[in-house]
Amino acid sequence: MEEQGFRGLPVGFDSSSFLDCLRASGRFSSSPPPPGPALAGALPHATTILALRYDRGVVMAGDRQASEGYQVASRAISKVLPVDRYSCVAIAGAAGPALEMARLFRVEIEHYEKLEGVMLTTAGKANKLGHMVREALPMAMQGLVVVPLFAGYDPDAGRGRIYKYDPAGGRYEEEAYHANGSGGLFARNALKMLYREGMDRDEAVKAALRALYEAADEDLGTGGPDFVREIYPTVFTMEADGVLERTQGDVAAYYRTFVEGLRKKE
Amino acid sequence: MPFYVSPEQLMQDKAEYARKGIARGRSAVVLRVNEGILFAADNPSASLHKISEVYDRIAFAGVGKYSEFENLRKAGIRHADLKGYTYSREDVTVRSLANAYSQLLGTAFSQEVKPLEVEIVLAELGSNGRPDEIYRISYDGSIFDEPLLAAVGGKAEPLSALLKEKVSDSPPLARAVRLLREAFGELSGTPMPLSQMEVGLLDRSLSGRVFRRIDSSGLARLLEDGS
């Protein structure tokens, strides 16, 4: 009786998961893509993302470029997406499925919070994302690999947390920092030099932006600060007050000063 | 059924049954204020909510039988999230949601032996030049478009009359909270403790998900600042 006017969910359906709801409504095809030649090279890929902890929370940043082989597919995509009041997800890998996963993940977390009246714990959210990555394994076997990075402020523990994933759905918590995507290795190396425990928010944001610059410098797929089109990396900070995005103006100002500093050295 | 009962009698009995059930409970009020749309309920429980977020700019208030309006609330959230995911977040509107509720309650009222003992209010904060919308949906599925305020449950009619006497246009938030507290107290005959008020606001100053709860310490601060 209850579901009649409401999108034909089966009678007695009761779950706090949006994915269950989506499946029950028959609008979600979870069948794996048909076998065939790998599509991977011909599709846009999201490149470098990173996250690092600081004293009161965690910062997450990503460059803005999507690459298709040696070509630029998009100059201004956003790879870091806010999930709820305390957390963000960043995506690397095949851009289409990855953005879709991030969107679904956001709805999933929000859906649970609204139905249950409480937020999932940070570990709960991280596990949920792990399940979603594992469910995408058949697509990963086709070359459409999606590797997200999850970061959030944990209000129970009073600190920031970072989780990384492997394409098979493995979930690992990182204590200090992590970077992923085609330029991830270079960004990680930069962060290794720049990171120290207990750094404050401004230092952490600067370290993140510097690491992205280094990644863009070494990796063809990663976009650096674009002064001509005024496109700069996205940066989010998460702490007890919630998720906050750094304005493009702020990021631009940092890079202008930074590049100026590089020139003087020559 | 062994005896003949005229349809009129049957409907009347059902309506009376539902009305009695709803009147036994406590009230909830949805009121337009300068800062947004205020949801307030007389609710002694801190965990069994009567008001809830539904979508970015939409919230829900339900009175009557808890299990029944809780089911309706969940169905509404599922409906909204499915729609928003399938199309776009902007395509979720309170009007379509209110219509779905109206259909559902109407069908239940005419087809089930026991009607649902609930009354609900849905409101959406206007944006991009669209006005605020408040809909009250009754146990039999009838739907009312309320320009300023909607009161449901308990002594809804005297409460609504009392409030309409005092507010003609959307008041400031602090004044609205004080008015509601006084009105709740006046109808129950005892002063209303802040801890018994469940309050939420669709906040005009926010973007994205604009619903936020105001707990009793937040209410106390609000009332202090406003006076």
Boltz contact constraints between the chains, C-beta under 6 A:
constraints:
  - contact:
      token1: [A, 1]
      token2: [B, 108]
      max_distance: 6.0
  - contact:
      token1: [A, 2]
      token2: [B, 71]
      max_distance: 6.0
  - contact:
      token1: [A, 4]
      token2: [B, 107]
      max_distance: 6.0
  - contact:
      token1: [A, 5]
      token2: [B, 100]
      max_distance: 6.0
  - contact:
      token1: [A, 5]
      token2: [B, 103]
      max_distance: 6.0
  - contact:
      token1: [A, 5]
      token2: [B, 104]
      max_distance: 6.0
  - contact:
      token1: [A, 6]
      token2: [B, 75]
      max_distance: 6.0
  - contact:
      token1: [A, 6]
      token2: [B, 79]
      max_distance: 6.0
  - contact:
      token1: [A, 6]
      token2: [B, 100]
      max_distance: 6.0
  - contact:
      token1: [A, 7]
      token2: [B, 79]
      max_distance: 6.0
  - contact:
      token1: [A, 7]
      token2: [B, 82]
      max_distance: 6.0
  - contact:
      token1: [A, 18]
      token2: [B, 81]
      max_distance: 6.0
  - contact:
      token1: [A, 21]
      token2: [B, 78]
      max_distance: 6.0
  - contact:
      token1: [A, 25]
      token2: [B, 82]
      max_distance: 6.0
  - contact:
      token1: [A, 107]
      token2: [B, 81]
      max_distance: 6.0
  - contact:
      token1: [A, 107]
      token2: [B, 85]
      max_distance: 6.0
  - contact:
      token1: [A, 111]
      token2: [B, 81]
      max_distance: 6.0
  - contact:
      token1: [A, 114]
      token2: [B, 53]
      max_distance: 6.0
  - contact:
      token1: [A, 114]
      token2: [B, 77]
      max_distance: 6.0
  - contact:
      token1: [A, 115]
      token2: [B, 74]
      max_distance: 6.0
  - contact:
      token1: [A, 115]
      token2: [B, 77]
      max_distance: 6.0
  - contact:
      token1: [A, 117]
      token2: [B, 49]
      max_distance: 6.0
